[in-house]
């Protein structure tokens, strides 16, 4: 792909003390550099975050985190209110096969924010990129406007992170948003189907996953086209997601106590 050439053109005029290559690209061998670290060839069945820690020979795996600016925190305070529970939802992903259907999210939100639920009376914050808005619009439209905090395509990643840190619970597909939520310590429930939770589950003691009733080896087709495939998440029921959310909530509450 020509993006590698562009990458080299942007970087070749500098001397780099350390180059970290997570893609095994030959481009990094043609840079003026000191040390080069690449991702280990072994460990493909290891948790991704653990494998990445080995790139720098770390003795233990540090919990991922981001650093926000005061302007990010200030905007988050204006967007995510205090004094009431907020359920954060990530209904999108980088390919359709990983996405749970909007109607399932609508039902799960109703259960998690309904009377006598873990987030009774709570508001709902919807997150996603601007180009993902068409796939999120049905969910946004089905949540009462006075309870919906529509943030799809409106924030940069640091502000998203600051907003997530002010929420009460996160549920969403296997995506970058899921990992951002886990990184800020928010109770995070990841929904998995055609990806392996053994490799990509959210990291941290406040994170958990539920996956489709069909295992990864069976659900992932031999000739898979991520650009055309419809969702492969249908065997994950709302009951399963609700049970996973309640279990995680109880676990986090007991840990805090």
C-alpha positions in Angstrom: 0.0 0.0 0.0 1.2 3.5 -0.8 0.6 4.7 2.7 3.9 3.0 3.7 5.7 5.2 1.2 4.0 8.3 2.6 5.0 7.2 6.1 8.6 6.8 5.0 8.6 10.3 3.3 7.3 11.8 6.6 10.0 10.1 8.7 13.1 9.7 6.7 14.6 13.2 7.3 15.0 12.7 11.0 17.2 10.6 13.3 15.2 8.4 15.6 16.6 7.2 18.9 14.0 4.4 19.1 11.7 3.0 16.5 8.8 0.8 17.7 7.3 -1.3 14.8 4.1 -3.2 15.6 3.4 -4.2 12.0 6.7 -5.8 11.0 7.1 -3.3 8.2 10.3 -3.2 6.2 10.0 0.6 6.0 11.4 0.9 9.6 14.6 -0.7 8.5 15.2 2.2 6.1 15.1 5.0 8.7 18.1 6.7 10.3 17.7 5.2 13.8 19.3 3.9 17.0 17.3 1.0 18.5 14.5 -0.8 16.8 11.9 -2.8 18.7 9.4 -5.1 16.9 6.5 -7.1 18.1 7.5 -10.7 19.0 6.9 -13.3 16.3 5.8 -15.8 18.9 2.9 -15.2 21.3 0.2 -15.0 18.7 -2.2 -16.7 21.1 -1.2 -14.3 24.0 -3.3 -11.4 25.2 -2.5 -8.5 22.9 -1.7 -6.2 25.7 0.7 -8.7 27.2 2.4 -9.2 23.8 2.8 -5.5 23.4 4.4 -5.2 26.8 7.1 -7.6 25.6 8.1 -5.2 22.9 9.8 -3.1 25.6 10.8 -6.1 27.7 8.6 -4.9 30.6 8.6 -7.3 33.6 4.8 -6.7 34.2 2.0 -5.5 32.1 1.1 -1.8 32.9 -2.6 -1.0 32.7 -3.3 1.1 29.6 -4.2 4.7 30.3 -4.5 8.1 28.6 -3.6 11.6 29.8 -6.2 14.3 29.2 -5.9 18.1 29.1 -7.9 20.5 31.2 -10.0 21.5 28.2 -10.9 17.9 27.7 -12.0 17.6 31.3 -13.9 20.8 31.2 -15.9 19.8 28.1 -16.6 16.4 29.6 -18.0 18.1 32.7 -20.4 20.0 30.5 -21.5 16.9 28.5 -21.8 14.2 31.2 -23.8 15.4 34.2 -23.1 14.6 37.8 -25.6 13.2 40.3 -27.2 10.6 38.0 -26.1 7.4 36.5 -25.0 7.4 32.8 -24.8 4.3 30.7 -22.1 4.6 28.0 -22.8 2.6 24.8 -20.5 1.8 21.9 -22.8 0.4 19.2 -20.3 0.5 16.3 -17.0 -1.2 15.3 -14.6 -1.1 12.4 -16.5 -3.8 10.6 -20.1 -4.8 10.5 -19.7 -8.4 11.5 -18.6 -7.4 15.0 -21.6 -5.2 15.6 -24.6 -6.2 17.7 -27.9 -5.2 16.2 -29.4 -1.8 17.2 -32.7 -3.4 18.4 -30.7 -5.6 20.8 -28.9 -2.5 22.2 -32.3 -0.7 22.6 -33.7 -3.6 24.6 -30.6 -3.9 26.8 -30.5 -0.2 27.5 -34.2 -0.4 28.5 -33.4 -3.2 30.9 -30.3 -1.7 32.4 -31.8 1.8 33.0 -35.4 0.7 33.9 -37.0 0.6 37.3 -35.1 -1.5 39.9 -32.2 -2.0 37.5 -28.5 -1.3 38.1 -28.7 2.1 36.5 -32.4 2.9 37.2 -33.4 6.2 35.6 -30.0 6.8 34.1 -29.2 8.7 30.9 -27.5 7.1 27.9 -24.4 8.4 26.2 -23.8 7.1 22.7 -20.2 7.2 21.3 -18.8 6.6 17.9 -16.9 8.2 15.0 -18.5 10.7 12.6 -18.5 8.2 9.7 -20.3 5.6 11.9 -23.3 7.9 12.5 -25.5 6.2 9.9 -25.1 2.8 11.7 -25.8 4.4 15.1 -28.7 6.6 14.1 -31.5 4.1 14.7 -30.2 3.5 18.3 -30.0 7.3 18.9 -33.6 7.8 17.5 -35.0 5.0 19.7 -33.8 6.6 23.0 -36.0 9.4 24.4 -34.3 12.7 23.6 -34.4 13.8 27.3 -32.3 10.7 28.2 -30.0 10.5 25.2 -26.5 12.1 25.2 -25.6 11.9 21.5 -21.8 12.2 21.2 -21.3 10.3 17.9 -18.8 12.1 15.7 -18.6 15.1 18.0 -15.5 14.6 20.1 -11.8 13.8 19.7 -10.5 10.8 21.5 -9.1 12.5 24.5 -12.5 14.1 25.2 -14.2 10.8 24.6 -11.9 9.3 27.3 -12.7 12.1 29.7 -16.4 11.6 29.1 -16.2 7.9 29.6 -14.4 8.4 32.9 -17.5 10.3 34.1 -20.0 7.5 33.2 -21.2 4.7 35.4 -21.0 1.7 33.1 -20.0 0.8 29.5 -21.3 -1.8 27.1 -20.3 -2.1 23.5 -18.9 -4.1 20.7 -15.2 -5.2 20.4 -13.7 -1.8 19.4 -11.3 0.9 20.4 -14.0 2.6 22.4 -14.3 -0.6 24.5 -10.6 -0.4 25.3 -10.8 3.4 26.1 -13.6 2.6 28.6 -11.6 -0.1 30.3 -8.5 2.1 30.4 -10.2 4.8 32.4 -11.4 2.2 35.0 -15.1 2.3 34.0 -16.9 -1.0 34.4 -16.7 -2.3 30.9 -18.6 -5.1 29.2 -17.3 -6.1 25.8 -19.6 -8.0 23.3 -17.7 -10.6 21.3 -18.5 -12.8 18.3 -16.2 -13.1 15.3 -13.1 -11.9 17.3 -11.3 -13.7 20.0 -11.8 -12.4 23.5 -8.8 -14.5 24.6 -6.7 -12.0 22.6 -8.6 -8.8 22.7 -10.8 -8.7 25.8 -10.8 -5.3 27.6 -7.9 -5.2 30.2 -8.5 -4.6 33.9 -10.3 -5.8 37.0 -13.4 -3.8 36.1 -13.8 -5.5 32.7 -15.6 -8.5 31.4 -16.9 -10.0 28.2 -19.9 -12.0 26.9 -19.7 -13.7 23.6 -22.0 -15.4 21.1 -23.3 -18.9 21.9 -21.4 -20.0 18.8 -17.6 -20.1 19.4 -15.1 -18.1 17.4 -13.9 -21.2 15.4 -17.4 -21.9 14.2 -18.6 -18.4 13.7 -15.7 -17.1 11.6 -16.3 -18.1 8.0 -13.5 -19.6 5.9 -13.8 -16.9 3.2 -14.6 -13.8 5.2 -15.0 -10.3 3.6 -15.3 -7.8 6.4 -16.6 -5.1 3.9 -19.7 -7.1 2.9 -20.5 -9.4 5.8 -23.6 -8.7 7.9 -23.4 -9.1 11.6 -22.2 -12.4 13.0 -23.4 -11.5 16.5 -27.0 -12.8 16.5 -26.4 -15.7 18.8 -25.6 -13.3 21.6 -29.0 -12.7 23.2 -30.1 -9.7 25.2 -30.6 -12.0 28.2 -26.9 -13.0 28.0 -25.7 -9.4 27.8 -28.0 -8.4 30.7 -26.7 -11.2 32.9 -23.1 -10.3 32.0 -23.7 -6.6 32.9 -25.4 -7.5 36.2 -22.5 -9.8 37.2 -19.9 -7.2 36.4 -21.8 -4.5 38.2 -22.0 -6.7 41.4 -18.4 -7.6 41.1 -17.3 -4.0 40.8 -19.5 -2.9 43.7 -18.2 -5.6 46.0 -14.6 -4.7 45.1 -15.2 -1.0 45.9 -16.8 -1.9 49.2 
